[in-house]
Structure formats: C-alpha cells, structure tokens
Amino acid sequence: MAASTNASARAVALELLIKAERSEQFSNIALDKALEKQTLSDADKRLTSALFYGVIEKRISLDYRISHLSSRPIGQMDSHTLCVLRLGIYQLAFMDKIPPHAAINETVELCPRRTRGFVNAILRSYTRSADMPLPDRENDFIKYLSVKYSVAEPLCEKFVGVYGGERAESILDAFCRQAPTTLRVNTQKASVDDLISRIDGAARGELSPHAIYARGAVRELFGFDDGLFFVQDEASQLCVEALGACEGETVMDICACPGSKSFGAAINMKNKGRILAFDLHASKLSLVLKSAQRLGIDIINVSEQDGRIPLEKYFGAADRVLCDVPCSGFGVLSKKPELRYKDPKTSAALPDIQLAILENACRYVKDGGTLVYSTCTVFPEENEQNVRRFLERHSDFSLTPFKAGALDVSEGYITLLPDKYPTDGFFIAKLTKGKQL
C-alpha cells in the first residue's frame, strides 16, 4: 500500500518537473496548483513537494552525476527520461530515509517499457559507484561551485566577481541550508511567547522582535485561521521595523504584493491610520485584502498602479513610503530554486526600472518623512549603487542610521547576506526627506 502511495507522489512530482522544463512559472505556484487538484494524503503532499523542489534545486548536480553514468549524452535524452533520472538520482543521493530499492523500483515504474531498462541500469549503477569527484576546485573554481551548489556558471561568476571566491562559496553554501518557516506574529491578537507555547517546536527568531521559527504546513499551525500570524522572512520584518510606521500615520507601500510589509506596518500602527498599498498586478491585490481580513486589519486600501507613474494627489501626503522594488531575486535562491539557473545578464535593465520607481515614490514623502528602499537581491547595482544614484539626483534626501530588531545600521543601509544572518539575502536603505527626525 505504501509503495503505491509513494508512486502516486512521485508521479505528480514527475509531471511537474516535465512541465517545469517547458515553463518559466515559479515552482511554488506550479506546485500549489497541482496539489490543489490532487487527492494525495498529507504525507504524499510532503513527499511530492520534497521531490519537486529538491530536483529543481539540485538539477546541475544531478545532471553532473547522470552524465558520468550514461553513455548517452543528456542533450540526446527526451525530457521524460531525463526528469525520471533526476528524480531517481535525487532520492538516492539526497533522501537517506528512502531505501535505495524503493527509490529505484518506484521510479522505474514511472517509465514506459522502452526506457525502463535504461533508467534501471543508470540508477543501479549509481548505487554501486563511489561518490563522484567534483570538478577541480583549483583549476576550474567556477565549474566546481556550479556543480557543488547547483548554480549556473554565469551566476557563480557574478557572485565571485562581487564577493570574491571564499565569500561567494560561503553565500552559495548558505543558500543550500534547510531553513525553518519564519512567521511574523500578529501582536494585535497574540504575544510572541504565547504563540511559541502553542505551536509545537516553535522558537523565537534571532533578529526581529516579532519573529517565530516553525516547521510544518503553515495552514495547519495553531492560530492560522484566527489570524495570529503570517509568513514573513526576518529580513522583510526588519525592513518594516526600519520603516517605523506609527499610529495615525499615512503610509504608502509602492510595490505591495504579496502584502506582508503592509501587514507588518499596520500591526505596528495598531491598525490606526491609513496604508495605501499599490501594485502593478491587480489579480494579486484581492489576495492582499483577503489576508488582511484574516489578520483583522482594515486600514489597508489597495489600488492597481505602476510604481513609475505619478499620482499627483498623493504628492507630499505620506509620513512614510516603502519602496520594495521588483528585483532579480538573487537573495532568495533557497526559496525560489529556479532562480539558480537565471543568467544575471537578463536582469541588466532592472536597476533603471528600480530607480524610476524610487524617484517617483520620493514625491509622496512629506518634509521630514521617511523613505525606505529595499530588494531581495544581494548585488550592488540594484542596491547601494541605486541609492547613490538616487541621492546624486535628490539632495533633499539623506541616508539615516536606523535600528531594527537586533540590527544597528549606522550607515543607513545594509545588505543582509545569508551566510551571516539567518535570513534571505536582502537590502534595506532608510532615507529622510529634509531635516533629520
């Protein structure tokens, strides 16, 4: 019975992997849609998720192993065969709780008769082989990084170019760690200590005063339906703390979806004041309102809006403006594994778009008000270089030292790197218009 159940989970994972080969849809969206349509047990859903995310995350490492075991080049394999091999090798190499015979037998069952012998031979050959040596670290460092951490070579080159070899490897290694889910406690409804006592295995966050680390399906955790928390990485929570929204203020969130920063600001404001949440994608704004309702927040007003297009009626109207711009996402490789294979050159146009959004957003800030600029990437052209470009054009703004949770940021901006902080890779800059508060 267990075998057929697991085979079902593997079949769903395989179908998703084949579709992922042909689509640029984010893996978490594709997985959520697939699981909604399936009648899998909770255990099978967890297995499906682990297989799907795991194979995507380790794709380069898996293909390296397959290429050493197969006389047939990977480029000559059809997508079904290649995805089946990745699925099988992933179980054998990275899932030690699955017995090798079960991993092989159940995976081979997913193959049509014409390829079963080939797939079976490759998988069994892997179990008989010693660990394959990585590319030589000294002679081909980029190839070594790419295979060991399953990150495309152009992106490895980018990390090395920005951070140097040793730090780049440390950062890539951090992206491979299994992190717990981070929750932001809705302190309008519960205290951090109370929620920790009610969620099995929960622990206090390291940086944000409102953070809890938890394991398991979020919707099944105590307090979800009652709006006692929402999912938000500590870096994002610290960004909200840097914003410093207070009761009765007017706050504008320029690129708001999925809404977590607006939620955090509203809670800090004790649900008193006004938050204007804008986003280019109208379809996502209804989800922001739905989550706000679950959390008991009613001061958020949402509108579809391109952050580069000015809204004159709001010029000088906001006490605080949050500008969390669209970015390359190279700080969240651990959560969006498909970004491991993105060429950084494809993001070359982003800094100018980000700067245009920031320059428009600054118009909404009152004299003496606060402007926070943030991204979930770790490369300077989208981060501190953009802030410098902005300040060269807007002398009425200045960087402002800030404290946020356990952070004390004297320069007014910080890049959070995952090998130093237990967070996503993230950038925060705090600016003040006119006189310092």
URHU-V738015 format. One record per residue. SS is DSSP state (h for helix, s for strand, l for the rest). OMEGA is omega in radians with two decimals (none if undefined). BURIAL is # if it has 9 or more other ideal C-beta (glycine too) atoms within 8 Angstrom, else .. Layout:
ss=SS omega=OMEGA burial=BURIAL
ss=SS omega=OMEGA burial=BURIAL
//
This chain:
ss=l omega=-3.14 burial=.
ss=h omega=-3.10 burial=.
ss=h omega=-3.12 burial=#
ss=h omega=3.10 burial=.
ss=h omega=3.13 burial=#
ss=h omega=3.11 burial=#
ss=h omega=3.10 burial=#
ss=h omega=3.11 burial=#
ss=h omega=3.13 burial=#
ss=h omega=-3.14 burial=#
ss=h omega=3.11 burial=#
ss=h omega=3.12 burial=#
ss=h omega=-3.14 burial=#
ss=h omega=3.12 burial=#
ss=h omega=3.12 burial=#
ss=h omega=-3.13 burial=#
ss=h omega=3.11 burial=#
ss=h omega=3.10 burial=#
ss=h omega=-3.13 burial=#
ss=h omega=3.09 burial=#
ss=h omega=-3.02 burial=.
ss=h omega=-3.04 burial=.
ss=l omega=3.09 burial=.
ss=l omega=3.13 burial=.
ss=l omega=3.13 burial=.
ss=l omega=-3.04 burial=.
ss=h omega=-3.10 burial=#
ss=h omega=3.12 burial=.
ss=h omega=3.13 burial=.
ss=h omega=-3.13 burial=#
ss=h omega=-3.13 burial=#
ss=h omega=-3.14 burial=.
ss=h omega=-3.11 burial=.
ss=h omega=-3.10 burial=#
ss=h omega=3.09 burial=#
ss=h omega=-3.08 burial=.
ss=h omega=-3.04 burial=.
ss=l omega=3.06 burial=#
ss=l omega=3.14 burial=.
ss=l omega=3.01 burial=#
ss=l omega=3.11 burial=.
ss=h omega=3.13 burial=.
ss=h omega=3.13 burial=.
ss=h omega=3.09 burial=#
ss=h omega=3.12 burial=#
ss=h omega=3.12 burial=.
ss=h omega=3.10 burial=#
ss=h omega=-3.13 burial=#
ss=h omega=-3.12 burial=#
ss=h omega=-3.14 burial=#
ss=h omega=-3.08 burial=#
ss=h omega=3.13 burial=#
ss=h omega=-3.08 burial=#
ss=h omega=-3.14 burial=#
ss=h omega=3.11 burial=#
ss=h omega=-3.10 burial=#
ss=h omega=-3.03 burial=#
ss=l omega=-2.96 burial=#
ss=h omega=-3.12 burial=#
ss=h omega=3.11 burial=#
ss=h omega=3.13 burial=#
ss=h omega=-3.14 burial=#
ss=h omega=3.07 burial=#
ss=h omega=3.11 burial=#
ss=h omega=-3.11 burial=#
ss=h omega=-3.10 burial=#
ss=h omega=3.11 burial=#
ss=h omega=-3.09 burial=.
ss=h omega=-3.02 burial=#
ss=l omega=3.02 burial=#
ss=l omega=3.11 burial=.
ss=l omega=-3.14 burial=.
ss=l omega=-3.13 burial=.
ss=h omega=-3.12 burial=#
ss=h omega=3.14 burial=.
ss=h omega=3.13 burial=.
ss=l omega=3.02 burial=#
ss=l omega=-3.02 burial=.
ss=h omega=3.13 burial=#
ss=h omega=-3.12 burial=#
ss=h omega=-3.12 burial=#
ss=h omega=3.14 burial=#
ss=h omega=3.07 burial=#
ss=h omega=3.13 burial=#
ss=h omega=3.09 burial=#
ss=h omega=-3.13 burial=#
ss=h omega=-3.13 burial=#
ss=h omega=-3.14 burial=#
ss=h omega=3.12 burial=#
ss=h omega=3.13 burial=#
ss=h omega=-3.11 burial=#
ss=h omega=-3.04 burial=#
ss=h omega=-2.95 burial=#
ss=h omega=-3.13 burial=.
ss=l omega=-3.02 burial=#
ss=l omega=3.11 burial=.
ss=l omega=3.09 burial=.
ss=l omega=3.13 burial=.
ss=l omega=-3.11 burial=.
ss=h omega=-3.10 burial=.
ss=h omega=3.11 burial=.
ss=h omega=3.13 burial=#
ss=h omega=-3.11 burial=#
ss=h omega=-3.05 burial=#
ss=h omega=-3.10 burial=#
ss=h omega=3.13 burial=#
ss=h omega=3.12 burial=#
ss=h omega=3.12 burial=#
ss=l omega=3.13 burial=.
ss=l omega=-3.05 burial=#
ss=l omega=2.94 burial=#
ss=l omega=-3.04 burial=.
ss=h omega=-3.04 burial=.
ss=h omega=-3.10 burial=.
ss=h omega=-3.07 burial=#
ss=h omega=-3.11 burial=#
ss=h omega=-3.14 burial=.
ss=h omega=-3.12 burial=#
ss=h omega=3.14 burial=#
ss=h omega=-3.12 burial=#
ss=h omega=-3.13 burial=.
ss=h omega=-3.09 burial=#
ss=h omega=3.13 burial=#
ss=h omega=3.07 burial=#
ss=h omega=3.12 burial=#
ss=h omega=-3.12 burial=#
ss=h omega=-3.13 burial=#
ss=h omega=-3.05 burial=.
ss=l omega=3.02 burial=.
ss=l omega=3.10 burial=.
ss=l omega=-3.11 burial=.
ss=l omega=3.12 burial=.
ss=l omega=3.06 burial=.
ss=l omega=3.00 burial=.
ss=l omega=-3.06 burial=.
ss=l omega=-3.06 burial=.
ss=l omega=-3.08 burial=.
ss=l omega=-3.03 burial=.
ss=l omega=3.14 burial=.
ss=l omega=-3.02 burial=.
ss=h omega=-3.12 burial=#
ss=h omega=3.10 burial=#
ss=h omega=3.09 burial=#
ss=h omega=3.13 burial=#
ss=h omega=-3.09 burial=#
ss=h omega=-3.10 burial=#
ss=h omega=-3.08 burial=#
ss=h omega=-3.05 burial=#
ss=h omega=3.10 burial=#
ss=l omega=3.09 burial=#
ss=l omega=-3.10 burial=#
ss=l omega=-3.06 burial=#
ss=h omega=3.12 burial=#
ss=h omega=3.12 burial=#
ss=h omega=3.04 burial=#
ss=h omega=3.11 burial=#
ss=h omega=3.13 burial=#
ss=h omega=3.13 burial=#
ss=h omega=3.14 burial=#
ss=h omega=-3.14 burial=#
ss=h omega=-3.11 burial=.
ss=h omega=-2.97 burial=#
ss=h omega=-3.05 burial=.
ss=l omega=-3.01 burial=.
ss=h omega=-3.05 burial=.
ss=h omega=-3.12 burial=.
ss=h omega=3.11 burial=#
ss=h omega=3.14 burial=#
ss=h omega=3.10 burial=#
ss=h omega=3.14 burial=#
ss=h omega=3.14 burial=#
ss=h omega=3.09 burial=#
ss=h omega=-3.14 burial=#
ss=h omega=3.12 burial=#
ss=h omega=-3.12 burial=#
ss=l omega=-3.09 burial=.
ss=l omega=3.09 burial=.
ss=l omega=-3.10 burial=.
ss=l omega=3.04 burial=.
ss=l omega=3.02 burial=.
ss=s omega=3.12 burial=#
ss=s omega=3.14 burial=#
ss=s omega=2.99 burial=#
ss=s omega=-3.10 burial=#
ss=s omega=3.04 burial=#
ss=l omega=-3.03 burial=#
ss=l omega=2.95 burial=#
ss=l omega=-3.07 burial=.
ss=l omega=-3.06 burial=#
ss=l omega=3.04 burial=#
ss=l omega=3.11 burial=.
ss=h omega=-3.10 burial=#
ss=h omega=-3.12 burial=.
ss=h omega=-3.11 burial=.
ss=h omega=3.08 burial=#
ss=h omega=-3.12 burial=#
ss=h omega=-3.07 burial=.
ss=h omega=-3.14 burial=.
ss=l omega=-3.11 burial=#
ss=l omega=3.06 burial=.
ss=l omega=-3.12 burial=.
ss=l omega=3.14 burial=#
ss=s omega=-3.14 burial=.
ss=s omega=3.08 burial=.
ss=l omega=-3.07 burial=#
ss=l omega=-3.00 burial=.
ss=l omega=-3.09 burial=#
ss=l omega=3.14 burial=#
ss=l omega=-3.07 burial=.
ss=l omega=-2.98 burial=#
ss=s omega=3.03 burial=#
ss=s omega=3.00 burial=#
ss=s omega=-3.11 burial=#
ss=s omega=3.09 burial=#
ss=l omega=3.07 burial=.
ss=l omega=-3.13 burial=#
ss=l omega=-3.02 burial=.
ss=h omega=-3.08 burial=#
ss=h omega=3.14 burial=.
ss=h omega=-3.13 burial=.
ss=l omega=3.10 burial=#
ss=l omega=3.03 burial=.
ss=l omega=-3.11 burial=#
ss=l omega=-3.09 burial=#
ss=l omega=-3.13 burial=.
ss=l omega=3.08 burial=.
ss=l omega=-3.12 burial=#
ss=l omega=-3.14 burial=#
ss=s omega=2.92 burial=#
ss=s omega=-3.11 burial=#
ss=s omega=3.08 burial=#
ss=l omega=3.10 burial=#
ss=l omega=-3.12 burial=#
ss=h omega=3.12 burial=#
ss=h omega=3.11 burial=#
ss=h omega=3.08 burial=#
ss=h omega=3.13 burial=#
ss=h omega=3.06 burial=#
ss=h omega=3.11 burial=#
ss=h omega=3.10 burial=#
ss=h omega=3.10 burial=#
ss=h omega=3.11 burial=#
ss=h omega=3.02 burial=#
ss=l omega=-3.11 burial=#
ss=l omega=-3.09 burial=#
ss=l omega=3.12 burial=#
ss=l omega=3.02 burial=.
ss=l omega=-3.08 burial=.
ss=l omega=2.97 burial=#
ss=s omega=-3.09 burial=#
ss=s omega=3.06 burial=#
ss=s omega=3.10 burial=#
ss=s omega=-2.90 burial=#
ss=l omega=3.11 burial=#
ss=l omega=-2.79 burial=#
ss=l omega=-3.00 burial=#
ss=l omega=0.16 burial=#
ss=l omega=2.97 burial=.
ss=l omega=-3.02 burial=#
ss=h omega=3.14 burial=#
ss=h omega=3.05 burial=#
ss=h omega=3.12 burial=#
ss=h omega=-3.13 burial=#
ss=h omega=3.11 burial=#
ss=h omega=-3.14 burial=#
ss=h omega=3.12 burial=#
ss=h omega=3.09 burial=#
ss=h omega=3.11 burial=#
ss=l omega=-3.09 burial=#
ss=l omega=3.10 burial=.
ss=l omega=3.13 burial=#
ss=l omega=-3.09 burial=.
ss=l omega=-3.08 burial=#
ss=s omega=3.03 burial=.
ss=s omega=3.08 burial=#
ss=s omega=-3.06 burial=#
ss=s omega=-3.11 burial=#
ss=s omega=3.01 burial=#
ss=s omega=-3.14 burial=#
ss=l omega=-3.03 burial=.
ss=l omega=-3.08 burial=.
ss=h omega=-3.08 burial=.
ss=h omega=-3.11 burial=.
ss=h omega=-3.04 burial=#
ss=h omega=3.10 burial=#
ss=h omega=3.11 burial=.
ss=h omega=3.08 burial=#
ss=h omega=3.13 burial=#
ss=h omega=3.12 burial=#
ss=h omega=3.12 burial=.
ss=h omega=3.11 burial=#
ss=h omega=3.11 burial=#
ss=h omega=3.10 burial=#
ss=h omega=-3.11 burial=.
ss=h omega=-3.11 burial=#
ss=l omega=-3.13 burial=#
ss=l omega=-3.12 burial=#
ss=l omega=-3.14 burial=.
ss=l omega=-3.13 burial=#
ss=s omega=3.03 burial=#
ss=s omega=-3.06 burial=.
ss=s omega=3.10 burial=#
ss=s omega=3.02 burial=.
ss=s omega=-3.08 burial=.
ss=l omega=2.97 burial=#
ss=l omega=-3.07 burial=.
ss=l omega=3.14 burial=#
ss=l omega=-3.07 burial=.
ss=l omega=-3.05 burial=.
ss=l omega=3.02 burial=.
ss=l omega=-2.97 burial=.
ss=h omega=-3.09 burial=.
ss=h omega=3.14 burial=.
ss=h omega=3.13 burial=#
ss=l omega=3.11 burial=#
ss=l omega=-3.03 burial=#
ss=l omega=-2.97 burial=#
ss=s omega=3.01 burial=#
ss=s omega=-3.10 burial=#
ss=s omega=3.13 burial=#
ss=s omega=3.09 burial=#
ss=s omega=-3.09 burial=#
ss=s omega=3.13 burial=#
ss=s omega=-2.87 burial=#
ss=l omega=2.98 burial=#
ss=l omega=-3.06 burial=.
ss=l omega=-3.11 burial=#
ss=l omega=3.11 burial=#
ss=l omega=-3.06 burial=#
ss=l omega=2.99 burial=#
ss=l omega=-3.07 burial=#
ss=l omega=3.13 burial=#
ss=l omega=-3.12 burial=#
ss=l omega=-3.10 burial=#
ss=l omega=3.10 burial=.
ss=l omega=-2.97 burial=#
ss=h omega=3.13 burial=#
ss=h omega=3.12 burial=#
ss=h omega=3.10 burial=#
ss=h omega=-3.02 burial=#
ss=h omega=-3.13 burial=#
ss=l omega=3.08 burial=#
ss=l omega=-3.12 burial=.
ss=h omega=3.12 burial=#
ss=h omega=3.14 burial=.
ss=h omega=3.13 burial=.
ss=h omega=-3.03 burial=#
ss=l omega=-3.10 burial=.
ss=l omega=-3.03 burial=.
ss=h omega=-3.10 burial=#
ss=h omega=3.13 burial=#
ss=h omega=3.08 burial=.
ss=h omega=3.13 burial=#
ss=h omega=-3.14 burial=#
ss=h omega=3.11 burial=#
ss=h omega=3.10 burial=#
ss=h omega=-3.13 burial=#
ss=h omega=-3.12 burial=#
ss=h omega=3.05 burial=#
ss=h omega=-3.10 burial=#
ss=h omega=-3.08 burial=#
ss=h omega=3.14 burial=#
ss=h omega=-3.06 burial=#
ss=h omega=-3.02 burial=#
ss=s omega=3.04 burial=#
ss=s omega=2.97 burial=#
ss=s omega=-3.09 burial=.
ss=s omega=-3.10 burial=.
ss=s omega=-3.02 burial=#
ss=s omega=3.04 burial=#
ss=s omega=3.09 burial=#
ss=s omega=3.10 burial=#
ss=s omega=-3.11 burial=#
ss=s omega=3.04 burial=#
ss=s omega=3.00 burial=#
ss=l omega=3.04 burial=#
ss=l omega=-3.02 burial=#
ss=l omega=-3.10 burial=#
ss=l omega=-2.93 burial=#
ss=h omega=-3.09 burial=.
ss=h omega=3.07 burial=.
ss=h omega=-3.01 burial=#
ss=l omega=-3.02 burial=#
ss=h omega=3.11 burial=#
ss=h omega=3.08 burial=#
ss=h omega=3.10 burial=#
ss=h omega=3.11 burial=#
ss=h omega=3.10 burial=.
ss=h omega=3.13 burial=#
ss=h omega=-3.09 burial=#
ss=h omega=3.08 burial=#
ss=h omega=-3.10 burial=.
ss=h omega=-3.03 burial=.
ss=l omega=-3.09 burial=#
ss=l omega=3.11 burial=.
ss=l omega=3.06 burial=.
ss=s omega=3.09 burial=#
ss=s omega=3.05 burial=.
ss=s omega=-3.04 burial=#
ss=l omega=3.05 burial=#
ss=l omega=3.13 burial=#
ss=s omega=3.00 burial=#
ss=s omega=3.12 burial=.
ss=s omega=-3.06 burial=#
ss=l omega=-3.13 burial=#
ss=l omega=-3.14 burial=.
ss=s omega=3.00 burial=#
ss=s omega=-2.94 burial=.
ss=s omega=-3.03 burial=#
ss=l omega=-3.09 burial=.
ss=l omega=-3.10 burial=.
ss=l omega=3.05 burial=#
ss=s omega=-3.12 burial=#
ss=s omega=2.95 burial=.
ss=s omega=3.09 burial=#
ss=s omega=3.14 burial=#
ss=l omega=-2.97 burial=#
ss=l omega=3.08 burial=#
ss=l omega=3.11 burial=.
ss=l omega=-3.11 burial=.
ss=l omega=-3.14 burial=#
ss=l omega=-3.04 burial=.
ss=l omega=2.89 burial=#
ss=l omega=2.90 burial=#
ss=l omega=-2.94 burial=#
ss=s omega=3.10 burial=#
ss=s omega=3.11 burial=#
ss=s omega=3.00 burial=#
ss=s omega=3.12 burial=#
ss=s omega=-3.12 burial=#
ss=s omega=3.09 burial=#
ss=s omega=3.10 burial=#
ss=s omega=3.11 burial=#
ss=l omega=-3.08 burial=.
ss=l omega=3.12 burial=.
ss=l omega=3.11 burial=.
ss=l omega=none burial=.
//
